[in-house]
Amino acid sequence: MCYKLLCISGVHIYQWMYGCEWDDETNDTYGFHQYGFDGEDWISLDMKTETWVAAQPQAVITKHKWDNDQAKMSYLKYYHTQDCPEWGKKYVNYGRSSLMRKELPSVSLLQKTSSSQVTCLATGFYPHRADLFWRKDGEELHEDVDKGEILPNHDGTFQMSVDLNISSVAPEDWEKYDCVFQLSGVKDDLVTKLGKRRIFPNEGKTQI
């Protein structure tokens, strides 16, 4: 197969991804339009500058050609800023009762041994726009903590966890710590105080 000055043989993978994102809180929209080849980025559209960005030297020829195609650029700009968001809003309205719901999680404190880290696990929340963190004296901690990724549950909700290293925390200081869960669109936080009686034995993290 030959394209312009590039000739290749064998089996290859050509990828094309495009779409848009709509923030229902700010009403901002973001479009994306990009191509890949054999698992690597090839060329993508910069919506702000309305130019193509070549990720590989071989894509520079295509970049110059597409940059000069004003008709195509105008169409893509309209699609990503008008058509795509409007269709997205329609589908959101169709499934609003499900997509726009807010579900708060159950929050648990887990620990394998009395000297190991304490895991704060929040599971069963929706949507996935959420945060979970440890605080001390009302201030978010950034040291001695290990935050996990947001993971899906089998029922369509999500879970996440954050670990706290308590090896240097004196028993009398435990009451200064708490785990905070925040869900987008929900005003009140879920706060769980660190305490011996609130901790359950943890025999290993599992997705629920």
N, C-alpha and C positions, 0 to 999 in steps of 0.2 A: 504494500500500500504506500502510495506517495502523496504527500500534501505539501504544495509549494516546493521548497527546496529540501524537504525532509522525507526520506524514504525509510520505511521500516518493514520488517517481515515477521511472521509468526503470529501468535495470539497475544492480543493486548486488550486492556480494559480502558474504555472511555467513559468518563463520569461527568454528569451535568447536574448541578443542584441550584435551584432558585426558589425564592419565596419571599415572605415578609413576616415581620413580627409587629404586633400591635400591643402597646401598653395601655390597658383599660383604665389605669389610674391617671396617667398624664396625657393620654390620647396621642402619644408620639408613635410614629411608624418607622420601621427600619426594613429596608429591602436588601436582599443579597442575591447575587447571580455569579456563579463560578463554575469552572471546568477543571477536571482532573484527568490525569493520564497515568495508568499503571499505579494507582494509589498515591500519586504525588500531585500537589497543586500545579496547575498549568497556567491559567489566566483567570482573573476575576475583575468584576466591575466595581469601581469606587464610586458610590452614589453621590458623594459630596462634590467631587471634582468632575464627575461625569467623564471619566477616562478609564481605560482598561489598564490593569496592572499585570505585567508578565512575570510569572513566578519562575520561569525557565528561559534561558537564552533563546531556545528554539521558538518561543511564543512571541518574540518581539515583532516579527513580521505580521503576525495576526493582530497584535495590539495596534500597530500603526494603521492597518486596514480598517479595523473596527472603530478606532478613534475618529476616522474620517467619514464614517457612515452615520451622518447626523439623523437620518430618518430612523434607523434602528435605535439610536440612542434616545431619541424622543419617545419612541414606542416603549422602550424598556423603562424609562423614567415614569411615564404615565402608568404603566402596568404596576410597577412596584410601589408607587405613591398613591394611586387611586383605585385601580381594579382589585389588586390583591387584598389591600386592607378592607375594602367594602365587602368582598366575598367572605373574608374572615369574620367580620362583624355579623354578617348574616348567619353563618354557621354557629357562631357563639349564641346568637339570639335563639336559634332553633334548639340548642341544648343548654340554655341558660340555667335552668333549674339544677342541672347536674354539674355543668362546668363552673358556675359561679358560686357553688356552695362553699361553705367554710366548715371544716371539721377540726376540732381541737383534739390533740393526742392524749394518750395516757403517758405520764412521765414516771420513770422508775430510776432508782439509784441501785447500781449493781457493783459487787466487789467479790473477787475470787478468794482472797485471803485478807486478814486484818492489816497486812502491810502493803498490799498491792494497790494499784490505782483504782479510783472510784469512777465508774462509768455512769453518765447520765444518759438515759435512753428515752427518746420521745418517739412513739409509734402510733400510727392511725390518723395522721393529720392530712389535710387537703385544703388548698393546693400545695404545690411543692415550694412556693416562695415563702421560706421560713428561715429562722435562725435559732441556734441553740448555743449557749455559751455559759461559762462559769464566771461568777463575780466574787469579789472579796470586798467587804465594806461598801457595797454598792457600785464598785468599779469593775469593768470587764477585765478579765485576766487574759494575757497574751503569752505568758510564760508558764511552764509546767502544765500545759494543756495540749491535747491532741484531738483535733476535730475531725470526725469522719465525714464522708460524702452523704448526700441525701440519696436514699435507696427506695425503690418501689416495693410495696407489699402486694400480695396476690389479689387483694380486693380493690386495687386502684388507689389506695391511700399511700402515704410515704412514711419513712422512718429515718432518723438520724441519731447520732450519738456523739458525745464529747467526753474525753477522759481527763481526769484531774489527778496529777501526781501529788499524793499526800505524804510522801516520805519525810518531807521537812515541815509538815504542819503539826503543831502541837495540839494535843487533844482539846485543850481549853480554847483553841482558836477555831475549832470546827464551826461554831455557830456564826462565824463571820462570813462563811462561804454559802453560796446558793447557786442553783442551776436555773437559768432563765430560758424560756421558750417564747419566741415571738412569731406570730403568723401574720402575713400580709393581709391588711384589711380588717384586722381585729385589734381593737384599742388596748385591751388589757393583756398583760403578760402572764404566763404561767410560771410561778416561782416555787421552786422546791428547795427547802433548806437542807443543808448537809447535816446529817445526824446519824448516830449509830443505829437507832431504832427504825430509821427510814431506809436502811440499806438491806437489799436482798442478796443472798449468795448467787454468784454468777458462775455457771459451769461452762461458759463459752457463749459468745455472741451468735445469735442466729437470726435470720430474717423471718419476720412474722407474716 
